[in-house]
Amino acid sequence: MREFFQPVCNFLAVRGRRLLYQGKPHEAADEVRRALDRYPGHYKLSALLGYFLYYEGKTEEAEQALNRALQLGGTRADEEPMIISAMLRASLGQRDRIDPRVFRFKPEETVDGDTAEWIGSLHALLGEKQQALVWLRRTLQVGNHNYPWFQRDKNWDKLRSDPEFQSLMQEAQQHWNQYTKLFGDSNL
């Protein structure tokens, strides 16, 4: 049964993020809730629920889901629940409650665009502008050019007027426009 979880989680992660990027975090959370009804002990589904609830503005519910994900995942879990939980803590101004392992990640060693963007956004939430921009630059370097999401993501609001942030957004937009030209509009 464990082999089945990974494809289900991957599907829900992709579908849920698409809904989130379209501004529909409630629909994304509902889909994950239905999956959790069937597989209540799966840490990755709990982490996804926490992620979507965070963007829905339901911080208490998000915290519960993320704590459950961390508890269920234990040592076998990937970093995703820990990083999403750190993002939630940063949004609440609770730097002291963020798992210190999150701050040990290095941009140059990170090859996942979502991880880089999440860590950058948590630094933005904490008001750590230079670290946030380093991580955002890494996000683009490893190929995460989700310009519409970067424009919508509330985590980056504190940096929107920063010239370096705007320059990075222009770079992301150029990539996005090229993708749209090659593959058509994605409806994000």
N, CA, C and O of each residue as an XYZ file, in Angstrom:
752
protein
N       0.819     -1.192      0.000
C       0.000      0.000      0.000
C       0.863      1.256      0.000
O       0.458      2.274     -0.561
N       2.024      1.210      0.605
C       2.896      2.372      0.675
C       3.273      2.865     -0.735
O       3.389      4.070     -0.959
N       3.462      1.935     -1.678
C       3.821      2.322     -3.046
C       2.726      3.158     -3.679
O       2.997      3.982     -4.553
N       1.489      2.954     -3.246
C       0.361      3.681     -3.799
C       0.336      5.136     -3.344
O      -0.126      6.009     -4.078
N       0.834      5.401     -2.131
C       0.780      6.753     -1.592
C       1.529      7.766     -2.439
O       1.036      8.874     -2.648
N       2.694      7.415     -2.925
C       3.505      8.387     -3.651
C       2.801      8.928     -4.895
O       2.751     10.145     -5.071
N       2.253      8.070     -5.768
C       1.531      8.620     -6.928
C       0.318      9.458     -6.526
O       0.046     10.483     -7.150
N      -0.415      9.035     -5.493
C      -1.574      9.803     -5.037
C      -1.124     11.175     -4.558
O      -1.711     12.194     -4.921
N      -0.076     11.193     -3.739
C       0.426     12.473     -3.214
C       0.961     13.359     -4.335
O       0.718     14.566     -4.347
N       1.673     12.770     -5.256
C       2.188     13.563     -6.375
C       1.048     14.173     -7.178
O       1.096     15.352     -7.531
N       0.033     13.386     -7.465
C      -1.116     13.883     -8.214
C      -1.792     15.021     -7.461
O      -2.069     16.075     -8.034
N      -2.059     14.804     -6.165
C      -2.735     15.834     -5.371
C      -1.864     17.070     -5.212
O      -2.379     18.188     -5.186
N      -0.558     16.886     -5.107
C       0.334     18.040     -4.986
C       0.273     18.889     -6.248
O       0.168     20.113     -6.169
N       0.337     18.252     -7.401
C       0.296     18.991     -8.663
C      -1.071     19.641     -8.853
O      -1.164     20.830     -9.157
N      -2.115     18.864     -8.674
C      -3.467     19.399     -8.858
C      -3.776     20.491     -7.824
O      -4.342     21.533     -8.154
N      -3.398     20.235     -6.587
C      -3.642     21.208     -5.527
C      -2.881     22.501     -5.737
O      -3.427     23.585     -5.534
N      -1.640     22.399     -6.138
C      -0.870     23.619     -6.402
C      -1.449     24.389     -7.567
O      -1.456     25.620     -7.560
N      -1.927     23.687     -8.552
C      -2.563     24.378     -9.685
C      -3.777     25.169     -9.198
O      -3.970     26.324     -9.579
N      -4.585     24.540     -8.361
C      -5.734     25.249     -7.797
C      -5.278     26.434     -6.946
O      -5.858     27.517     -7.019
N      -4.244     26.226     -6.146
C      -3.703     27.311     -5.326
C      -3.230     28.453     -6.207
O      -3.538     29.614     -5.938
N      -2.487     28.135     -7.253
C      -1.954     29.156     -8.148
C      -3.072     29.912     -8.866
O      -2.881     31.049     -9.298
N      -4.245     29.274     -8.992
C      -5.404     29.924     -9.593
C      -6.198     30.718     -8.562
O      -7.239     31.295     -8.880
N      -5.705     30.746     -7.331
C      -6.400     31.482     -6.276
C      -7.532     30.700     -5.638
O      -8.484     31.293     -5.131
N      -7.444     29.372     -5.656
C      -8.494     28.514     -5.109
C      -7.952     27.581     -4.022
O      -8.064     26.362     -4.149
N      -7.366     28.138     -2.958
C      -6.806     27.252     -1.927
C      -7.866     26.405     -1.229
O      -7.572     25.298     -0.778
N      -9.095     26.913     -1.134
C     -10.163     26.152     -0.487
C     -10.438     24.857     -1.248
O     -10.596     23.799     -0.639
N     -10.496     24.937     -2.574
C     -10.730     23.736     -3.380
C      -9.579     22.749     -3.233
O      -9.796     21.539     -3.167
N      -8.348     23.270     -3.183
C      -7.179     22.404     -3.008
C      -7.259     21.690     -1.658
O      -7.022     20.485     -1.574
N      -7.590     22.431     -0.610
C      -7.696     21.835      0.731
C      -8.802     20.778      0.758
O      -8.633     19.726      1.374
N      -9.923     21.045      0.103
C     -11.024     20.072      0.078
C     -10.591     18.759     -0.570
O     -10.949     17.684     -0.089
N      -9.830     18.838     -1.651
C      -9.365     17.622     -2.316
C      -8.464     16.805     -1.398
O      -8.575     15.581     -1.335
N      -7.583     17.484     -0.696
C      -6.671     16.777      0.203
C      -7.443     16.193      1.386
O      -7.133     15.092      1.841
N      -8.435     16.913      1.882
C      -9.264     16.372      2.970
C      -9.934     15.060      2.557
O      -9.989     14.110      3.337
N     -10.441     15.019      1.328
C     -11.072     13.786      0.848
C     -10.056     12.643      0.807
O     -10.384     11.508      1.152
N      -8.847     12.934      0.396
C      -7.812     11.891      0.379
C      -7.447     11.466      1.800
O      -7.205     10.286      2.057
N      -7.410     12.436      2.726
C      -7.093     12.097      4.120
C      -8.194     11.256      4.766
O      -7.923     10.469      5.673
N      -9.422     11.419      4.307
C     -10.497     10.559      4.807
C     -10.183      9.100      4.495
O     -10.487      8.200      5.279
N      -9.582      8.890      3.358
C      -9.261      7.521      2.936
C      -7.925      7.043      3.498
O      -7.777      5.866      3.827
N      -6.949      7.952      3.611
C      -5.604      7.613      4.086
C      -5.214      8.552      5.233
O      -4.339      9.401      5.059
N      -5.846      8.414      6.396
C      -5.665      9.386      7.476
C      -4.251      9.448      8.064
O      -3.894     10.450      8.684
N      -3.464      8.429      7.888
C      -2.146      8.398      8.510
C      -1.010      8.812      7.608
O       0.147      8.516      7.906
N      -1.303      9.485      6.516
C      -0.244      9.819      5.573
C       0.284     11.226      5.822
O      -0.453     12.205      5.701
N       1.560     11.321      6.169
C       2.148     12.610      6.552
C       2.161     13.620      5.410
O       1.952     14.813      5.631
N       2.405     13.149      4.196
C       2.518     14.094      3.079
C       1.166     14.739      2.765
O       1.106     15.920      2.422
N       0.098     13.975      2.880
C      -1.233     14.545      2.679
C      -1.525     15.583      3.762
O      -2.106     16.629      3.475
N      -1.127     15.300      5.003
C      -1.321     16.278      6.083
C      -0.520     17.541      5.822
O      -0.992     18.644      6.094
N       0.701     17.386      5.292
C       1.530     18.555      4.972
C       0.880     19.386      3.868
O       0.853     20.614      3.946
N       0.358     18.716      2.842
C      -0.327     19.445      1.770
C      -1.540     20.193      2.305
O      -1.789     21.337      1.926
N      -2.293     19.544      3.185
C      -3.455     20.210      3.768
C      -3.010     21.464      4.527
O      -3.624     22.523      4.392
N      -1.952     21.345      5.317
C      -1.440     22.500      6.049
C      -1.027     23.626      5.116
O      -1.293     24.797      5.387
N      -0.379     23.270      4.025
C       0.064     24.247      3.028
C      -1.130     25.006      2.445
O      -1.110     26.235      2.371
N      -2.150     24.288      2.037
C      -3.316     24.933      1.426
C      -4.106     25.741      2.452
O      -4.603     26.822      2.140
N      -4.222     25.224      3.666
C      -4.919     25.970      4.722
C      -4.181     27.262      5.063
O      -4.809     28.285      5.337
N      -2.862     27.217      5.045
C      -2.073     28.427      5.293
C      -2.471     29.519      4.294
O      -2.702     30.664      4.681
N      -2.549     29.166      3.028
C      -2.898     30.154      2.005
C      -4.377     30.523      2.037
O      -4.785     31.530      1.461
N      -5.162     29.714      2.703
C      -6.573     30.041      2.886
C      -6.747     31.014      4.061
O      -7.830     31.557      4.281
N      -5.656     31.219      4.810
C      -5.709     32.109      5.961
C      -6.168     31.430      7.241
O      -6.475     32.101      8.226
N      -6.215     30.116      7.231
C      -6.643     29.341      8.397
C      -5.412     28.831      9.142
O      -5.078     27.647      9.092
N      -4.748     29.756      9.832
C      -3.452     29.425     10.425
C      -3.545     28.370     11.531
O      -2.658     27.523     11.641
N      -4.592     28.405     12.344
C      -4.705     27.406     13.415
C      -4.889     26.007     12.843
O      -4.250     25.057     13.296
N      -5.758     25.884     11.854
C      -5.960     24.582     11.212
C      -4.708     24.141     10.474
O      -4.349     22.963     10.489
N      -4.047     25.090      9.829
C      -2.807     24.771      9.121
C      -1.761     24.250     10.103
O      -1.070     23.269      9.827
N      -1.654     24.911     11.241
C      -0.681     24.483     12.255
C      -0.985     23.063     12.728
O      -0.067     22.258     12.886
N      -2.259     22.746     12.955
C      -2.631     21.402     13.385
C      -2.257     20.363     12.325
O      -1.700     19.313     12.646
N      -2.563     20.662     11.073
C      -2.253     19.721      9.996
C      -0.740     19.536      9.851
O      -0.265     18.420      9.639
N       0.010     20.626      9.964
C       1.460     20.532      9.824
C       2.090     19.805     11.012
O       3.020     19.018     10.835
N       1.593     20.061     12.206
C       2.096     19.327     13.372
C       1.830     17.837     13.215
O       2.672     17.004     13.553
N       0.654     17.512     12.702
C       0.326     16.091     12.461
C       1.261     15.502     11.412
O       1.726     14.372     11.562
N       1.537     16.251     10.362
C       2.456     15.771      9.319
C       3.839     15.508      9.909
O       4.457     14.486      9.614
N       4.315     16.412     10.726
C       5.633     16.238     11.343
C       5.649     15.029     12.274
O       6.623     14.278     12.314
N       4.569     14.851     13.015
C       4.469     13.713     13.923
C       4.402     12.400     13.138
O       5.105     11.444     13.465
N       3.569     12.354     12.118
C       3.399     11.134     11.326
C       4.652     10.789     10.535
O       5.008      9.618     10.399
N       5.325     11.827     10.010
C       6.480     11.587      9.157
C       7.709     11.139      9.908
O       8.500     10.341      9.404
N       7.870     11.648     11.109
C       9.047     11.282     11.895
C      10.328     11.481     11.117
O      10.466     12.452     10.374
N      11.246     10.583     11.280
C      12.557     10.702     10.620
C      12.509     10.323      9.152
O      13.420     10.669      8.400
N      11.468      9.621      8.725
C      11.410      9.209      7.311
C      10.864     10.309      6.396
O      10.959     10.211      5.173
N      10.304     11.335      6.987
C       9.681     12.397      6.202
C      10.727     13.235      5.469
O      11.848     13.410      5.947
N      10.347     13.740      4.320
C      11.210     14.689      3.628
C      11.104     16.039      4.321
O      10.416     16.167      5.334
N      11.770     17.030      3.789
C      11.820     18.342      4.445
C      10.559     19.166      4.257
O      10.369     20.165      4.951
N       9.705     18.776      3.345
C       8.552     19.588      2.987
C       7.698     20.015      4.188
O       7.432     21.208      4.333
N       7.253     19.085      5.063
C       6.442     19.535      6.203
C       7.189     20.516      7.107
O       6.599     21.478      7.599
N       8.464     20.280      7.325
C       9.258     21.162      8.173
C       9.361     22.564      7.569
O       9.256     23.556      8.290
N       9.565     22.652      6.265
C       9.719     23.948      5.606
C       8.384     24.694      5.554
O       8.338     25.902      5.785
N       7.311     23.983      5.255
C       6.002     24.635      5.229
C       5.633     25.117      6.628
O       5.091     26.211      6.792
N       5.927     24.299      7.631
C       5.684     24.713      9.015
C       6.497     25.959      9.353
O       6.005     26.852     10.042
N       7.729     26.025      8.876
C       8.576     27.206      9.110
C       7.966     28.448      8.461
O       8.016     29.541      9.025
N       7.395     28.271      7.283
C       6.742     29.379      6.594
C       5.577     29.912      7.442
O       5.418     31.121      7.609
N       4.779     28.999      7.966
C       3.667     29.394      8.819
C       4.184     30.149     10.047
O       3.657     31.204     10.401
N       5.213     29.606     10.689
C       5.790     30.259     11.874
C       6.321     31.655     11.531
O       6.134     32.602     12.294
N       6.977     31.770     10.389
C       7.512     33.072      9.967
C       6.381     34.070      9.761
O       6.515     35.243     10.112
N       5.265     33.611      9.194
C       4.133     34.515      8.955
C       3.539     35.021     10.263
O       2.925     36.087     10.308
N       3.728     34.246     11.324
C       3.212     34.621     12.636
C       4.259     35.351     13.476
O       4.015     35.680     14.637
N       5.438     35.603     12.876
C       6.509     36.275     13.603
C       7.126     35.404     14.682
O       7.630     35.921     15.678
N       7.095     34.101     14.503
C       7.592     33.154     15.499
C       8.907     32.518     15.073
O       9.015     31.293     15.012
N       9.890     33.331     14.784
C      11.179     32.808     14.333
C      11.751     31.811     15.327
O      12.355     30.815     14.930
N      11.567     32.069     16.608
C      12.107     31.200     17.643
C      11.461     29.813     17.656
O      12.000     28.900     18.281
N      10.326     29.633     16.987
C       9.649     28.335     16.937
C       9.909     27.588     15.629
O       9.352     26.514     15.401
N      10.749     28.157     14.778
C      11.101     27.505     13.512
C      12.201     26.483     13.777
O      13.175     26.766     14.475
N      12.032     25.309     13.216
C      13.049     24.263     13.354
C      14.369     24.806     12.810
O      14.424     25.216     11.651
N      15.439     24.821     13.619
C      16.714     25.399     13.183
C      17.319     24.732     11.945
O      18.150     25.332     11.263
N      16.908     23.505     11.655
C      17.434     22.824     10.462
C      17.096     23.581      9.181
O      17.828     23.493      8.195
N      15.994     24.320      9.191
C      15.591     25.074      7.994
C      16.662     26.098      7.623
O      16.897     26.362      6.443
N      17.301     26.668      8.628
C      18.303     27.703      8.378
C      19.664     27.126      7.992
O      20.605     27.876      7.735
N      19.769     25.812      7.952
C      21.026     25.166      7.532
C      21.061     24.867      6.039
O      22.112     24.534      5.492
N      19.915     24.986      5.385
C      19.892     24.782      3.933
C      20.726     25.866      3.273
O      20.765     27.006      3.735
N      21.394     25.496      2.187
C      22.203     26.455      1.443
C      21.657     26.563      0.029
O      21.378     25.553     -0.617
N      21.505     27.794     -0.448
C      20.950     27.965     -1.795
C      21.712     27.184     -2.857
O      21.104     26.550     -3.720
N      23.027     27.227     -2.800
C      23.831     26.576     -3.838
C      23.714     25.057     -3.817
O      24.083     24.401     -4.791
N      23.206     24.485     -2.726
C      23.022     23.037     -2.630
C      21.582     22.612     -2.893
O      21.280     21.419     -2.919
N      20.710     23.564     -3.084
C      19.288     23.282     -3.280
C      18.985     23.224     -4.768
O      19.264     24.164     -5.512
N      18.408     22.101     -5.189
C      18.107     21.915     -6.610
C      16.607     21.865     -6.887
O      16.200     21.743     -8.043
N      15.791     21.956     -5.860
C      14.350     21.936     -6.027
C      13.819     23.364     -5.986
O      14.049     24.088     -5.018
N      13.117     23.763     -7.027
C      12.623     25.129     -7.132
C      11.580     25.491     -6.092
O      11.544     26.627     -5.619
N      10.725     24.531     -5.729
C       9.733     24.817     -4.688
C      10.414     25.039     -3.343
O      10.083     25.978     -2.619
N      11.361     24.177     -3.016
C      12.086     24.330     -1.749
C      12.773     25.685     -1.693
O      12.696     26.380     -0.680
N      13.440     26.062     -2.765
C      14.127     27.358     -2.795
C      13.135     28.507     -2.630
O      13.397     29.453     -1.887
N      12.007     28.427     -3.312
C      11.012     29.501     -3.213
C      10.422     29.570     -1.814
O      10.233     30.658     -1.271
N      10.128     28.411     -1.226
C       9.558     28.404      0.125
C      10.524     28.990      1.141
O      10.127     29.793      1.986
N      11.786     28.597      1.067
C      12.759     29.120      2.029
C      12.956     30.617      1.808
O      13.073     31.378      2.768
N      12.992     31.036      0.557
C      13.088     32.464      0.277
C      11.903     33.226      0.830
O      12.061     34.304      1.402
N      10.718     32.668      0.658
C       9.529     33.378      1.136
C       9.479     33.437      2.657
O       8.971     34.407      3.221
N       9.998     32.415      3.326
C       9.993     32.502      4.792
C      10.969     33.574      5.266
O      10.714     34.243      6.268
N      12.090     33.743      4.552
C      13.000     34.845      4.887
C      12.330     36.194      4.605
O      12.516     37.151      5.356
N      11.561     36.264      3.533
C      10.830     37.501      3.244
C       9.842     37.812      4.367
O       9.720     38.960      4.795
N       9.145     36.794      4.835
C       8.193     36.979      5.930
C       8.886     37.444      7.207
O       8.319     38.208      7.989
N      10.112     36.979      7.411
C      10.873     37.363      8.601
C      11.527     38.734      8.457
O      12.124     39.245      9.404
N      11.410     39.329      7.262
C      12.026     40.640      7.032
C      13.508     40.551      6.727
O      14.220     41.551      6.822
N      13.983     39.372      6.362
C      15.397     39.147      6.036
C      15.565     39.263      4.522
O      15.681     38.269      3.805
N      15.573     40.516      4.068
C      15.507     40.829      2.640
C      16.623     40.182      1.821
O      16.343     39.553      0.800
N      17.859     40.320      2.238
C      18.968     39.805      1.431
C      18.903     38.290      1.288
O      19.110     37.754      0.199
N      18.614     37.597      2.395
C      18.482     36.136      2.324
C      17.317     35.751      1.420
O      17.426     34.815      0.628
N      16.213     36.463      1.535
C      15.047     36.179      0.701
C      15.400     36.314     -0.782
O      15.014     35.476     -1.597
N      16.127     37.363     -1.119
C      16.475     37.597     -2.528
C      17.485     36.570     -3.038
O      17.423     36.170     -4.201
N      18.404     36.145     -2.191
C      19.355     35.094     -2.581
C      18.580     33.822     -2.924
O      18.845     33.173     -3.936
N      17.629     33.481     -2.072
C      16.844     32.274     -2.311
C      15.928     32.424     -3.525
O      15.724     31.460     -4.262
N      15.381     33.606     -3.742
C      14.543     33.815     -4.921
C      15.382     33.699     -6.195
O      14.935     33.132     -7.192
N      16.577     34.231     -6.151
C      17.487     34.101     -7.300
C      17.759     32.616     -7.573
O      17.768     32.182     -8.725
N      17.978     31.848     -6.507
C      18.217     30.410     -6.673
C      16.967     29.726     -7.239
O      17.074     28.817     -8.063
N      15.811     30.155     -6.806
C      14.549     29.614     -7.317
C      14.523     29.704     -8.844
O      14.174     28.744     -9.531
N      14.896     30.864     -9.352
C      14.903     31.074    -10.799
C      16.014     30.271    -11.466
O      15.821     29.730    -12.555
N      17.171     30.191    -10.823
C      18.302     29.453    -11.394
C      17.986     27.978    -11.607
O      18.437     27.379    -12.584
N      17.213     27.393    -10.696
C      16.916     25.968    -10.828
C      15.645     25.714    -11.648
O      15.198     24.573    -11.768
N      15.068     26.777    -12.208
C      13.997     26.598    -13.180
C      12.578     26.821    -12.698
O      11.635     26.519    -13.428
N      12.395     27.336    -11.503
C      11.041     27.661    -11.060
C      10.768     29.100    -11.485
O      11.242     30.044    -10.853
N      10.003     29.258    -12.558
C       9.701     30.566    -13.139
C       8.204     30.846    -13.086
O       7.635     31.393    -14.031
N       7.579     30.475    -11.998
C       6.127     30.585    -11.884
C       5.726     32.025    -11.594
O       5.256     32.346    -10.502
N       5.916     32.874    -12.574
C       5.670     34.312    -12.442
C       4.284     34.648    -11.907
O       4.179     35.469    -10.996
N       3.204     34.045    -12.438
C       1.885     34.408    -11.899
C       1.768     34.115    -10.391
O       1.156     34.883     -9.649
N       2.355     33.011     -9.958
C       2.300     32.695     -8.530
C       3.134     33.679     -7.721
O       2.693     34.138     -6.667
N       4.314     34.006     -8.191
C       5.157     34.950     -7.453
C       4.443     36.292     -7.301
O       4.621     36.982     -6.297
N       3.649     36.656     -8.281
C       2.901     37.909     -8.204
C       1.743     37.820     -7.206
O       1.332     38.830     -6.634
N       1.228     36.628     -7.004
C       0.077     36.434     -6.129
C       0.485     36.063     -4.701
O      -0.238     36.383     -3.758
N       1.604     35.409     -4.528
C       2.001     34.847     -3.235
C       2.191     35.947     -2.190
O       3.070     36.799     -2.312
N       1.346     35.906     -1.165
C       1.367     36.918     -0.106
C       2.686     36.953      0.654
O       3.017     37.964      1.274
N       3.432     35.874      0.614
C       4.699     35.820      1.352
C       5.721     36.832      0.848
O       6.621     37.226      1.590
N       5.592     37.245     -0.384
C       6.556     38.174     -0.978
C       6.109     39.636     -0.879
O       6.807     40.516     -1.382
N       5.003     39.910     -0.267
C       4.446     41.268     -0.249
C       5.408     42.325      0.292
O       5.436     43.445     -0.218
N       6.184     41.993      1.302
C       7.104     42.977      1.899
C       8.208     43.422      0.936
O       8.814     44.477      1.125
N       8.463     42.617     -0.095
C       9.572     42.929     -1.015
C       9.116     43.469     -2.362
O       9.959     43.784     -3.202
N       7.848     43.584     -2.593
C       7.349     43.954     -3.925
C       7.937     45.252     -4.469
O       8.152     45.365     -5.676
N       8.199     46.226     -3.616
C       8.723     47.512     -4.096
C      10.251     47.532     -4.204
O      10.821     48.519     -4.669
N      10.910     46.472     -3.787
C      12.363     46.414     -3.832
C      12.844     46.279     -5.284
O      12.341     45.430     -6.019
N      13.814     47.109     -5.704
C      14.292     47.051     -7.093
C      14.872     45.685     -7.488
O      14.672     45.239     -8.618
N      15.582     45.022     -6.580
C      16.142     43.716     -6.918
C      15.032     42.678     -7.074
O      15.096     41.828     -7.963
N      14.033     42.743     -6.230
C      12.886     41.848     -6.360
C      12.206     42.076     -7.709
O      11.877     41.119     -8.411
N      12.000     43.328     -8.065
C      11.356     43.660     -9.332
C      12.178     43.155    -10.517
O      11.625     42.682    -11.509
N      13.489     43.260    -10.404
C      14.369     42.751    -11.462
C      14.232     41.234    -11.597
O      14.158     40.713    -12.710
N      14.200     40.532    -10.477
C      14.017     39.080    -10.508
C      12.644     38.715    -11.072
O      12.504     37.712    -11.771
N      11.642     39.524    -10.770
C      10.312     39.269    -11.315
C      10.285     39.489    -12.828
O       9.585     38.781    -13.552
N      11.043     40.464    -13.296
C      11.134     40.667    -14.755
C      11.756     39.446    -15.415
O      11.313     39.012    -16.479
N      12.782     38.897    -14.783
C      13.414     37.683    -15.314
C      12.414     36.526    -15.335
O      12.312     35.807    -16.329
N      11.678     36.349    -14.239
C      10.673     35.279    -14.173
C       9.601     35.490    -15.243
O       9.161     34.538    -15.887
N       9.186     36.744    -15.427
C       8.160     37.039    -16.427
C       8.655     36.733    -17.839
O       7.895     36.226    -18.663
N       9.907     37.034    -18.122
C      10.453     36.721    -19.444
C      10.409     35.222    -19.708
O      10.011     34.791    -20.790
N      10.812     34.435    -18.729
C      10.741     32.976    -18.880
C       9.291     32.543    -19.072
O       8.982     31.740    -19.953
N       8.405     33.084    -18.235
C       6.988     32.722    -18.316
C       6.414     33.057    -19.693
O       5.686     32.260    -20.284
N       6.748     34.231    -20.189
C       6.258     34.628    -21.507
C       6.780     33.698    -22.593
O       6.062     33.379    -23.540
N       8.026     33.265    -22.459
C       8.594     32.327    -23.429
C       7.856     30.994    -23.371
O       7.550     30.407    -24.409
N       7.568     30.512    -22.156
C       6.818     29.265    -22.011
C       5.421     29.394    -22.624
O       4.936     28.481    -23.292
N       4.792     30.533    -22.388
C       3.460     30.758    -22.944
C       3.510     30.759    -24.471
O       2.623     30.218    -25.132
N       4.546     31.367    -25.016
C       4.703     31.401    -26.472
C       4.894     29.982    -27.028
O       4.337     29.630    -28.068
N       5.682     29.187    -26.321
C       5.967     27.825    -26.797
C       4.822     26.845    -26.565
O       4.547     25.988    -27.406
N       4.150     26.979    -25.404
C       3.207     25.936    -25.006
C       1.771     26.424    -24.829
O       0.878     25.614    -24.582
N       1.536     27.702    -24.949
C       0.197     28.252    -24.777
C      -0.056     28.685    -23.335
O       0.754     28.438    -22.442
N      -1.173     29.321    -23.136
C      -1.552     29.836    -21.820
C      -1.911     28.669    -20.909
O      -2.578     27.725    -21.333
N      -1.467     28.738    -19.657
C      -1.700     27.643    -18.716
C      -2.919     27.876    -17.827
O      -3.284     27.004    -17.039
N      -3.545     29.030    -17.945
C      -4.694     29.382    -17.106
C      -4.356     29.482    -15.630
O      -5.228     29.266    -14.789
N      -3.121     29.801    -15.294
C      -2.781     29.966    -13.878
C      -3.169     31.331    -13.426
O      -2.968     31.676    -12.261
